[in-house]
Amino acid sequence: MSRAQAEASVLVDDARVRVTRFDFAPGAETGWHRHGHDYVIVAVTDCAMRIEQPDGGVGQARFKAGESYRRDKGVEHNVINDGPETMRFVEVELK
């Protein structure tokens, strides 16, 4: 199944952090990726995420605008906007 790609805009990229804003149209995805750093996500809009995992598992995550979460490096997944509205979040990678 072919999906539109989320738009990634790097806002800061220095020796300590990389800050990227992701904008997802409904149904858009990040594409498969593995995180090379610990990271924090901050929802800019309400986010309804479908999260595909390498073992074939699929998870759901829901975050209200302003909520955040963190994950350790090494996470591999594909994130999809599972909602009817544009979804935006900011990712801060800790180098």
Biopython code that builds the backbone (N, CA, C, O; Angstrom):
import numpy as np
from Bio.PDB.StructureBuilder import StructureBuilder

atoms = [
    (1, "MET", "N", (0.846, -1.183, 0.000)),
    (1, "MET", "CA", (0.000, 0.000, 0.000)),
    (1, "MET", "C", (0.887, 1.240, 0.000)),
    (1, "MET", "O", (1.748, 1.391, 0.867)),
    (2, "SER", "N", (0.683, 2.108, -0.948)),
    (2, "SER", "CA", (1.487, 3.315, -1.070)),
    (2, "SER", "C", (0.801, 4.462, -0.323)),
    (2, "SER", "O", (-0.380, 4.740, -0.532)),
    (3, "ARG", "N", (1.561, 5.117, 0.545)),
    (3, "ARG", "CA", (1.030, 6.236, 1.316)),
    (3, "ARG", "C", (1.850, 7.481, 1.026)),
    (3, "ARG", "O", (3.009, 7.402, 0.621)),
    (4, "ALA", "N", (1.225, 8.631, 1.242)),
    (4, "ALA", "CA", (1.958, 9.897, 1.175)),
    (4, "ALA", "C", (2.974, 9.917, 2.304)),
    (4, "ALA", "O", (2.773, 9.284, 3.341)),
    (5, "GLN", "N", (4.062, 10.644, 2.103)),
    (5, "GLN", "CA", (5.099, 10.766, 3.124)),
    (5, "GLN", "C", (4.854, 11.994, 3.994)),
    (5, "GLN", "O", (4.456, 13.049, 3.498)),
    (6, "ALA", "N", (5.096, 11.848, 5.288)),
    (6, "ALA", "CA", (5.057, 12.987, 6.195)),
    (6, "ALA", "C", (6.160, 13.956, 5.785)),
    (6, "ALA", "O", (7.196, 13.545, 5.262)),
    (7, "GLU", "N", (5.934, 15.236, 6.024)),
    (7, "GLU", "CA", (6.952, 16.244, 5.735)),
    (7, "GLU", "C", (7.779, 16.473, 6.990)),
    (7, "GLU", "O", (7.232, 16.735, 8.062)),
    (8, "ALA", "N", (9.098, 16.375, 6.855)),
    (8, "ALA", "CA", (10.013, 16.590, 7.976)),
    (8, "ALA", "C", (10.783, 17.885, 7.741)),
    (8, "ALA", "O", (11.412, 18.064, 6.698)),
    (9, "SER", "N", (10.729, 18.794, 8.728)),
    (9, "SER", "CA", (11.446, 20.067, 8.646)),
    (9, "SER", "C", (12.410, 20.153, 9.816)),
    (9, "SER", "O", (11.987, 20.270, 10.966)),
    (10, "VAL", "N", (13.705, 20.095, 9.527)),
    (10, "VAL", "CA", (14.714, 20.188, 10.582)),
    (10, "VAL", "C", (14.794, 21.643, 11.035)),
    (10, "VAL", "O", (15.039, 22.544, 10.233)),
    (11, "LEU", "N", (14.584, 21.856, 12.335)),
    (11, "LEU", "CA", (14.577, 23.206, 12.900)),
    (11, "LEU", "C", (15.908, 23.555, 13.565)),
    (11, "LEU", "O", (16.343, 24.706, 13.528)),
    (12, "VAL", "N", (16.549, 22.560, 14.170)),
    (12, "VAL", "CA", (17.857, 22.727, 14.819)),
    (12, "VAL", "C", (18.625, 21.433, 14.600)),
    (12, "VAL", "O", (18.064, 20.343, 14.722)),
    (13, "ASP", "N", (19.891, 21.551, 14.281)),
    (13, "ASP", "CA", (20.748, 20.367, 14.177)),
    (13, "ASP", "C", (22.159, 20.798, 14.535)),
    (13, "ASP", "O", (22.877, 21.376, 13.719)),
    (14, "ASP", "N", (22.546, 20.504, 15.785)),
    (14, "ASP", "CA", (23.883, 20.877, 16.232)),
    (14, "ASP", "C", (24.541, 19.677, 16.916)),
    (14, "ASP", "O", (24.073, 18.547, 16.774)),
    (15, "ALA", "N", (25.597, 19.915, 17.638)),
    (15, "ALA", "CA", (26.343, 18.820, 18.259)),
    (15, "ALA", "C", (25.558, 18.117, 19.366)),
    (15, "ALA", "O", (25.874, 16.978, 19.709)),
    (16, "ARG", "N", (24.538, 18.775, 19.931)),
    (16, "ARG", "CA", (23.821, 18.207, 21.083)),
    (16, "ARG", "C", (22.435, 17.679, 20.768)),
    (16, "ARG", "O", (22.017, 16.670, 21.335)),
    (17, "VAL", "N", (21.704, 18.351, 19.858)),
    (17, "VAL", "CA", (20.323, 17.945, 19.566)),
    (17, "VAL", "C", (19.990, 18.118, 18.092)),
    (17, "VAL", "O", (20.625, 18.891, 17.374)),
    (18, "ARG", "N", (18.975, 17.375, 17.662)),
    (18, "ARG", "CA", (18.335, 17.626, 16.368)),
    (18, "ARG", "C", (16.848, 17.773, 16.679)),
    (18, "ARG", "O", (16.251, 16.900, 17.309)),
    (19, "VAL", "N", (16.259, 18.872, 16.237)),
    (19, "VAL", "CA", (14.840, 19.149, 16.449)),
    (19, "VAL", "C", (14.175, 19.157, 15.080)),
    (19, "VAL", "O", (14.572, 19.909, 14.190)),
    (20, "THR", "N", (13.158, 18.310, 14.919)),
    (20, "THR", "CA", (12.479, 18.170, 13.638)),
    (20, "THR", "C", (10.975, 18.259, 13.845)),
    (20, "THR", "O", (10.428, 17.608, 14.735)),
    (21, "ARG", "N", (10.304, 19.066, 13.022)),
    (21, "ARG", "CA", (8.840, 19.105, 13.024)),
    (21, "ARG", "C", (8.350, 18.174, 11.921)),
    (21, "ARG", "O", (8.827, 18.230, 10.788)),
    (22, "PHE", "N", (7.391, 17.315, 12.269)),
    (22, "PHE", "CA", (6.773, 16.409, 11.314)),
    (22, "PHE", "C", (5.338, 16.833, 11.081)),
    (22, "PHE", "O", (4.585, 17.049, 12.030)),
    (23, "ASP", "N", (4.959, 16.951, 9.815)),
    (23, "ASP", "CA", (3.597, 17.296, 9.419)),
    (23, "ASP", "C", (3.042, 16.148, 8.586)),
    (23, "ASP", "O", (3.616, 15.789, 7.558)),
    (24, "PHE", "N", (1.926, 15.574, 9.030)),
    (24, "PHE", "CA", (1.316, 14.421, 8.385)),
    (24, "PHE", "C", (-0.074, 14.779, 7.881)),
    (24, "PHE", "O", (-0.934, 15.160, 8.675)),
    (25, "ALA", "N", (-0.309, 14.667, 6.602)),
    (25, "ALA", "CA", (-1.674, 14.700, 6.097)),
    (25, "ALA", "C", (-2.370, 13.426, 6.579)),
    (25, "ALA", "O", (-1.687, 12.466, 6.938)),
    (26, "PRO", "N", (-3.688, 13.385, 6.599)),
    (26, "PRO", "CA", (-4.356, 12.130, 6.979)),
    (26, "PRO", "C", (-3.844, 10.970, 6.121)),
    (26, "PRO", "O", (-3.805, 11.066, 4.894)),
    (27, "GLY", "N", (-3.454, 9.879, 6.775)),
    (27, "GLY", "CA", (-2.950, 8.698, 6.076)),
    (27, "GLY", "C", (-1.475, 8.728, 5.734)),
    (27, "GLY", "O", (-0.943, 7.715, 5.281)),
    (28, "ALA", "N", (-0.788, 9.850, 5.933)),
    (28, "ALA", "CA", (0.636, 9.943, 5.604)),
    (28, "ALA", "C", (1.481, 9.187, 6.631)),
    (28, "ALA", "O", (1.055, 8.976, 7.766)),
    (29, "GLU", "N", (2.683, 8.784, 6.217)),
    (29, "GLU", "CA", (3.559, 7.986, 7.062)),
    (29, "GLU", "C", (4.974, 8.563, 7.095)),
    (29, "GLU", "O", (5.362, 9.361, 6.242)),
    (30, "THR", "N", (5.732, 8.133, 8.106)),
    (30, "THR", "CA", (7.149, 8.500, 8.160)),
    (30, "THR", "C", (7.967, 7.623, 7.230)),
    (30, "THR", "O", (9.003, 8.048, 6.718)),
    (31, "GLY", "N", (7.503, 6.394, 7.009)),
    (31, "GLY", "CA", (8.321, 5.374, 6.371)),
    (31, "GLY", "C", (9.109, 4.659, 7.464)),
    (31, "GLY", "O", (9.290, 5.189, 8.560)),
    (32, "TRP", "N", (9.569, 3.464, 7.158)),
    (32, "TRP", "CA", (10.308, 2.667, 8.144)),
    (32, "TRP", "C", (11.608, 3.355, 8.501)),
    (32, "TRP", "O", (12.344, 3.813, 7.627)),
    (33, "HIS", "N", (11.888, 3.425, 9.806)),
    (33, "HIS", "CA", (13.135, 4.034, 10.264)),
    (33, "HIS", "C", (13.493, 3.493, 11.645)),
    (33, "HIS", "O", (12.635, 3.020, 12.390)),
    (34, "ARG", "N", (14.783, 3.577, 11.964)),
    (34, "ARG", "CA", (15.308, 3.189, 13.283)),
    (34, "ARG", "C", (15.928, 4.443, 13.900)),
    (34, "ARG", "O", (16.698, 5.150, 13.250)),
    (35, "HIS", "N", (15.589, 4.704, 15.143)),
    (35, "HIS", "CA", (16.106, 5.885, 15.833)),
    (35, "HIS", "C", (17.526, 5.641, 16.324)),
    (35, "HIS", "O", (17.795, 4.675, 17.039)),
    (36, "GLY", "N", (18.425, 6.526, 15.931)),
    (36, "GLY", "CA", (19.821, 6.420, 16.319)),
    (36, "GLY", "C", (20.149, 7.146, 17.609)),
    (36, "GLY", "O", (21.291, 7.108, 18.067)),
    (37, "HIS", "N", (19.155, 7.812, 18.207)),
    (37, "HIS", "CA", (19.348, 8.581, 19.440)),
    (37, "HIS", "C", (18.116, 8.426, 20.322)),
    (37, "HIS", "O", (17.028, 8.136, 19.825)),
    (38, "ASP", "N", (18.282, 8.619, 21.632)),
    (38, "ASP", "CA", (17.121, 8.794, 22.501)),
    (38, "ASP", "C", (16.363, 10.015, 21.980)),
    (38, "ASP", "O", (16.965, 10.932, 21.421)),
    (39, "TYR", "N", (15.039, 10.023, 22.165)),
    (39, "TYR", "CA", (14.282, 11.147, 21.639)),
    (39, "TYR", "C", (13.031, 11.424, 22.460)),
    (39, "TYR", "O", (12.539, 10.576, 23.205)),
    (40, "VAL", "N", (12.536, 12.651, 22.294)),
    (40, "VAL", "CA", (11.310, 13.118, 22.927)),
    (40, "VAL", "C", (10.407, 13.642, 21.822)),
    (40, "VAL", "O", (10.860, 14.345, 20.918)),
    (41, "ILE", "N", (9.124, 13.293, 21.901)),
    (41, "ILE", "CA", (8.117, 13.808, 20.974)),
    (41, "ILE", "C", (7.189, 14.741, 21.740)),
    (41, "ILE", "O", (6.761, 14.415, 22.847)),
    (42, "VAL", "N", (6.871, 15.906, 21.161)),
    (42, "VAL", "CA", (5.890, 16.826, 21.722)),
    (42, "VAL", "C", (4.812, 17.044, 20.655)),
    (42, "VAL", "O", (5.103, 17.518, 19.557)),
    (43, "ALA", "N", (3.572, 16.695, 20.987)),
    (43, "ALA", "CA", (2.463, 16.854, 20.043)),
    (43, "ALA", "C", (2.123, 18.335, 19.891)),
    (43, "ALA", "O", (1.926, 19.041, 20.880)),
    (44, "VAL", "N", (2.056, 18.793, 18.651)),
    (44, "VAL", "CA", (1.639, 20.165, 18.354)),
    (44, "VAL", "C", (0.132, 20.194, 18.158)),
    (44, "VAL", "O", (-0.537, 21.142, 18.571)),
    (45, "THR", "N", (-0.399, 19.159, 17.529)),
    (45, "THR", "CA", (-1.839, 18.985, 17.367)),
    (45, "THR", "C", (-2.222, 17.685, 18.080)),
    (45, "THR", "O", (-1.346, 16.931, 18.503)),
    (46, "ASP", "N", (-3.498, 17.426, 18.212)),
    (46, "ASP", "CA", (-3.914, 16.104, 18.662)),
    (46, "ASP", "C", (-3.376, 15.101, 17.648)),
    (46, "ASP", "O", (-3.432, 15.342, 16.442)),
    (47, "CYS", "N", (-2.855, 13.983, 18.133)),
    (47, "CYS", "CA", (-2.237, 12.994, 17.256)),
    (47, "CYS", "C", (-2.883, 11.629, 17.448)),
    (47, "CYS", "O", (-2.977, 11.121, 18.565)),
    (48, "ALA", "N", (-3.324, 11.049, 16.345)),
    (48, "ALA", "CA", (-3.829, 9.674, 16.323)),
    (48, "ALA", "C", (-2.844, 8.883, 15.472)),
    (48, "ALA", "O", (-2.853, 8.977, 14.244)),
    (49, "MET", "N", (-1.994, 8.105, 16.136)),
    (49, "MET", "CA", (-0.907, 7.405, 15.437)),
    (49, "MET", "C", (-1.186, 5.915, 15.328)),
    (49, "MET", "O", (-1.609, 5.264, 16.283)),
    (50, "ARG", "N", (-0.940, 5.407, 14.149)),
    (50, "ARG", "CA", (-0.872, 3.961, 13.925)),
    (50, "ARG", "C", (0.616, 3.656, 13.831)),
    (50, "ARG", "O", (1.325, 4.280, 13.042)),
    (51, "ILE", "N", (1.094, 2.708, 14.623)),
    (51, "ILE", "CA", (2.519, 2.434, 14.679)),
    (51, "ILE", "C", (2.760, 0.985, 14.261)),
    (51, "ILE", "O", (2.400, 0.047, 14.971)),
    (52, "GLU", "N", (3.378, 0.828, 13.089)),
    (52, "GLU", "CA", (3.707, -0.499, 12.576)),
    (52, "GLU", "C", (5.076, -0.894, 13.108)),
    (52, "GLU", "O", (6.006, -0.087, 13.117)),
    (53, "GLN", "N", (5.193, -2.150, 13.553)),
    (53, "GLN", "CA", (6.425, -2.639, 14.147)),
    (53, "GLN", "C", (7.036, -3.724, 13.266)),
    (53, "GLN", "O", (6.319, -4.385, 12.515)),
    (54, "PRO", "N", (8.361, -3.917, 13.351)),
    (54, "PRO", "CA", (9.052, -4.867, 12.468)),
    (54, "PRO", "C", (8.525, -6.300, 12.554)),
    (54, "PRO", "O", (8.611, -7.045, 11.577)),
    (55, "ASP", "N", (7.983, -6.695, 13.703)),
    (55, "ASP", "CA", (7.479, -8.063, 13.857)),
    (55, "ASP", "C", (6.081, -8.245, 13.277)),
    (55, "ASP", "O", (5.482, -9.312, 13.411)),
    (56, "GLY", "N", (5.561, -7.197, 12.630)),
    (56, "GLY", "CA", (4.224, -7.253, 12.053)),
    (56, "GLY", "C", (3.143, -6.724, 12.969)),
    (56, "GLY", "O", (1.994, -6.569, 12.557)),
    (57, "GLY", "N", (3.503, -6.448, 14.206)),
    (57, "GLY", "CA", (2.542, -5.890, 15.156)),
    (57, "GLY", "C", (2.161, -4.469, 14.774)),
    (57, "GLY", "O", (2.918, -3.759, 14.112)),
    (58, "VAL", "N", (0.982, -4.074, 15.201)),
    (58, "VAL", "CA", (0.490, -2.722, 14.954)),
    (58, "VAL", "C", (-0.050, -2.177, 16.267)),
    (58, "VAL", "O", (-0.853, -2.823, 16.941)),
    (59, "GLY", "N", (0.402, -0.982, 16.619)),
    (59, "GLY", "CA", (-0.080, -0.338, 17.831)),
    (59, "GLY", "C", (-0.795, 0.958, 17.502)),
    (59, "GLY", "O", (-0.708, 1.470, 16.386)),
    (60, "GLN", "N", (-1.493, 1.471, 18.478)),
    (60, "GLN", "CA", (-2.177, 2.755, 18.360)),
    (60, "GLN", "C", (-1.684, 3.650, 19.488)),
    (60, "GLN", "O", (-1.481, 3.177, 20.606)),
    (61, "ALA", "N", (-1.491, 4.912, 19.218)),
    (61, "ALA", "CA", (-1.118, 5.878, 20.244)),
    (61, "ALA", "C", (-1.925, 7.140, 19.999)),
    (61, "ALA", "O", (-2.080, 7.585, 18.861)),
    (62, "ARG", "N", (-2.429, 7.702, 21.066)),
    (62, "ARG", "CA", (-3.216, 8.940, 20.992)),
    (62, "ARG", "C", (-2.608, 9.945, 21.959)),
    (62, "ARG", "O", (-2.383, 9.642, 23.131)),
    (63, "PHE", "N", (-2.343, 11.153, 21.448)),
    (63, "PHE", "CA", (-1.787, 12.213, 22.270)),
    (63, "PHE", "C", (-2.538, 13.501, 21.986)),
    (63, "PHE", "O", (-2.840, 13.810, 20.833)),
    (64, "LYS", "N", (-2.834, 14.239, 23.019)),
    (64, "LYS", "CA", (-3.444, 15.566, 22.889)),
    (64, "LYS", "C", (-2.340, 16.576, 22.618)),
    (64, "LYS", "O", (-1.190, 16.363, 23.003)),
    (65, "ALA", "N", (-2.683, 17.671, 21.960)),
    (65, "ALA", "CA", (-1.726, 18.746, 21.717)),
    (65, "ALA", "C", (-1.078, 19.148, 23.039)),
    (65, "ALA", "O", (-1.766, 19.350, 24.040)),
    (66, "GLY", "N", (0.248, 19.263, 23.036)),
    (66, "GLY", "CA", (0.996, 19.647, 24.226)),
    (66, "GLY", "C", (1.522, 18.476, 25.034)),
    (66, "GLY", "O", (2.407, 18.661, 25.870)),
    (67, "GLU", "N", (1.004, 17.274, 24.809)),
    (67, "GLU", "CA", (1.502, 16.110, 25.527)),
    (67, "GLU", "C", (2.819, 15.639, 24.903)),
    (67, "GLU", "O", (3.116, 15.934, 23.746)),
    (68, "SER", "N", (3.596, 14.902, 25.698)),
    (68, "SER", "CA", (4.885, 14.422, 25.192)),
    (68, "SER", "C", (5.161, 13.018, 25.708)),
    (68, "SER", "O", (4.515, 12.531, 26.636)),
    (69, "TYR", "N", (6.146, 12.383, 25.074)),
    (69, "TYR", "CA", (6.652, 11.093, 25.526)),
    (69, "TYR", "C", (8.089, 10.954, 25.064)),
    (69, "TYR", "O", (8.545, 11.712, 24.208)),
    (70, "ARG", "N", (8.809, 9.983, 25.627)),
    (70, "ARG", "CA", (10.197, 9.759, 25.232)),
    (70, "ARG", "C", (10.426, 8.283, 24.959)),
    (70, "ARG", "O", (9.721, 7.422, 25.485)),
    (71, "ARG", "N", (11.425, 8.004, 24.126)),
    (71, "ARG", "CA", (11.812, 6.636, 23.810)),
    (71, "ARG", "C", (13.337, 6.556, 23.733)),
    (71, "ARG", "O", (14.017, 7.554, 23.494)),
    (72, "ASP", "N", (13.854, 5.353, 23.939)),
    (72, "ASP", "CA", (15.289, 5.117, 23.835)),
    (72, "ASP", "C", (15.692, 4.890, 22.378)),
    (72, "ASP", "O", (14.870, 4.518, 21.541)),
    (73, "LYS", "N", (16.966, 5.122, 22.097)),
    (73, "LYS", "CA", (17.474, 4.869, 20.746)),
    (73, "LYS", "C", (17.269, 3.392, 20.407)),
    (73, "LYS", "O", (17.167, 2.539, 21.288)),
    (74, "GLY", "N", (17.215, 3.125, 19.124)),
    (74, "GLY", "CA", (17.052, 1.749, 18.656)),
    (74, "GLY", "C", (15.637, 1.391, 18.261)),
    (74, "GLY", "O", (15.422, 0.365, 17.615)),
    (75, "VAL", "N", (14.660, 2.212, 18.631)),
    (75, "VAL", "CA", (13.272, 1.943, 18.254)),
    (75, "VAL", "C", (13.166, 1.946, 16.732)),
    (75, "VAL", "O", (13.672, 2.851, 16.067)),
    (76, "GLU", "N", (12.507, 0.929, 16.188)),
    (76, "GLU", "CA", (12.275, 0.852, 14.746)),
    (76, "GLU", "C", (10.779, 0.748, 14.509)),
    (76, "GLU", "O", (10.098, -0.064, 15.135)),
    (77, "HIS", "N", (10.266, 1.576, 13.600)),
    (77, "HIS", "CA", (8.825, 1.578, 13.330)),
    (77, "HIS", "C", (8.495, 2.424, 12.109)),
    (77, "HIS", "O", (9.356, 3.086, 11.529)),
    (78, "ASN", "N", (7.221, 2.378, 11.739)),
    (78, "ASN", "CA", (6.638, 3.261, 10.743)),
    (78, "ASN", "C", (5.442, 3.909, 11.410)),
    (78, "ASN", "O", (4.558, 3.211, 11.907)),
    (79, "VAL", "N", (5.401, 5.234, 11.429)),
    (79, "VAL", "CA", (4.320, 5.970, 12.083)),
    (79, "VAL", "C", (3.400, 6.548, 11.012)),
    (79, "VAL", "O", (3.857, 7.156, 10.045)),
    (80, "ILE", "N", (2.088, 6.346, 11.205)),
    (80, "ILE", "CA", (1.071, 6.765, 10.233)),
    (80, "ILE", "C", (0.036, 7.632, 10.935)),
    (80, "ILE", "O", (-0.371, 7.331, 12.056)),
    (81, "ASN", "N", (-0.386, 8.698, 10.286)),
    (81, "ASN", "CA", (-1.497, 9.502, 10.810)),
    (81, "ASN", "C", (-2.774, 8.707, 10.588)),
    (81, "ASN", "O", (-3.212, 8.527, 9.451)),
    (82, "ASP", "N", (-3.365, 8.235, 11.668)),
    (82, "ASP", "CA", (-4.561, 7.402, 11.618)),
    (82, "ASP", "C", (-5.829, 8.209, 11.839)),
    (82, "ASP", "O", (-6.905, 7.643, 12.030)),
    (83, "GLY", "N", (-5.704, 9.539, 11.814)),
    (83, "GLY", "CA", (-6.865, 10.398, 12.059)),
    (83, "GLY", "C", (-7.297, 11.142, 10.807)),
    (83, "GLY", "O", (-6.634, 11.075, 9.772)),
    (84, "PRO", "N", (-8.423, 11.857, 10.910)),
    (84, "PRO", "CA", (-8.974, 12.571, 9.750)),
    (84, "PRO", "C", (-8.400, 13.969, 9.537)),
    (84, "PRO", "O", (-8.693, 14.609, 8.527)),
    (85, "GLU", "N", (-7.585, 14.451, 10.479)),
    (85, "GLU", "CA", (-7.036, 15.801, 10.408)),
    (85, "GLU", "C", (-5.520, 15.746, 10.275)),
    (85, "GLU", "O", (-4.905, 14.720, 10.564)),
    (86, "THR", "N", (-4.916, 16.851, 9.836)),
    (86, "THR", "CA", (-3.465, 16.958, 9.791)),
    (86, "THR", "C", (-2.905, 16.770, 11.199)),
    (86, "THR", "O", (-3.452, 17.299, 12.166)),
    (87, "MET", "N", (-1.835, 16.029, 11.307)),
    (87, "MET", "CA", (-1.185, 15.738, 12.581)),
    (87, "MET", "C", (0.217, 16.339, 12.538)),
    (87, "MET", "O", (0.926, 16.218, 11.539)),
    (88, "ARG", "N", (0.612, 17.000, 13.651)),
    (88, "ARG", "CA", (1.947, 17.604, 13.734)),
    (88, "ARG", "C", (2.556, 17.288, 15.093)),
    (88, "ARG", "O", (1.884, 17.331, 16.123)),
    (89, "PHE", "N", (3.860, 16.967, 15.069)),
    (89, "PHE", "CA", (4.605, 16.867, 16.322)),
    (89, "PHE", "C", (6.032, 17.307, 16.089)),
    (89, "PHE", "O", (6.511, 17.362, 14.956)),
    (90, "VAL", "N", (6.705, 17.621, 17.193)),
    (90, "VAL", "CA", (8.110, 17.984, 17.158)),
    (90, "VAL", "C", (8.883, 16.871, 17.852)),
    (90, "VAL", "O", (8.528, 16.431, 18.946)),
    (91, "GLU", "N", (9.934, 16.432, 17.202)),
    (91, "GLU", "CA", (10.816, 15.396, 17.749)),
    (91, "GLU", "C", (12.140, 16.033, 18.106)),
    (91, "GLU", "O", (12.740, 16.742, 17.297)),
    (92, "VAL", "N", (12.595, 15.776, 19.329)),
    (92, "VAL", "CA", (13.890, 16.272, 19.797)),
    (92, "VAL", "C", (14.770, 15.046, 20.047)),
    (92, "VAL", "O", (14.512, 14.258, 20.958)),
    (93, "GLU", "N", (15.807, 14.897, 19.227)),
    (93, "GLU", "CA", (16.757, 13.793, 19.377)),
    (93, "GLU", "C", (17.935, 14.291, 20.223)),
    (93, "GLU", "O", (18.502, 15.354, 19.972)),
    (94, "LEU", "N", (18.284, 13.484, 21.237)),
    (94, "LEU", "CA", (19.373, 13.847, 22.150)),
    (94, "LEU", "C", (20.640, 13.119, 21.691)),
    (94, "LEU", "O", (20.746, 11.899, 21.813)),
    (95, "LYS", "N", (21.586, 13.877, 21.169)),
    (95, "LYS", "CA", (22.808, 13.284, 20.609)),
    (95, "LYS", "C", (23.819, 12.967, 21.695)),
    (95, "LYS", "O", (24.903, 12.463, 21.401)),
]
sb = StructureBuilder()
sb.init_structure("model")
sb.init_model(0)
sb.init_chain("A")
sb.init_seg("    ")
for serial, (resi, resn, name, xyz) in enumerate(atoms, 1):
    if name == "N":
        sb.init_residue(resn, " ", resi, " ")
    sb.init_atom(name, np.array(xyz, "f"), 0.0, 1.0, " ", f" {name:<3s}", serial, name[0])
structure = sb.get_structure()
